[in-house]
């Protein structure tokens, strides 16, 4: 009996040592619902708000850049308009200039005030037609030579002034087609001439007597 009473307490002690420990208790009041639907929506809203702010700032910078670019373009257009307004208006109509010669001469003498206008118009015209004339009353080899050489001399004068020779055509008439009464020295002086016809628009047809000279 003594043995029995000694063994039972020992068995109770051993049995209590072999039982598993109880898990710790958790305070439910301190738990945070990190993965709850509301928390996820809140994080998404915060991210979208940040992206919206970034886009708004970027749009503001782009708008400022576009405004500055438009202002520079407008300023450039005003500058171009001012320069164009300061330039002299080019003539849009055809013009005729007359160069007179001394008796028997082919030497070109152009008054300075006439020269500036002739050269300015001839440089920009698509066609310049030269017509050589004399004060002769009948066709002759001498009159033909003088009329032709006067036209050629004016052509050389224009080319030396910068007129494109490819746009110059030359014709001549040894007698007749007088500009003034040919019976007086004054009239004869007006008939000894080369007419410089400056065309802003090319004529529909040109006479067969017009020739291009080298």
Secondary structure, DSSP 8 states (H G I E B T S, - for coil): -HHHHHHHHHHHHHHHHHS--------GGG---TTSHHHHHHHHHHHHHHHHHHHHHHHHHHHHHHHHHHHHHHHHHHHHHHHHHHS-----S-EEEEEE--TT-------HHHHHHHHHHHHH-SEEEEEEEEEESS--HHHHHHHHHHHHHHHHHHHHTT--GGGEEEEEEEE---SS-TTSHHHHHHHSEEEEEEESS--S---TT-B---
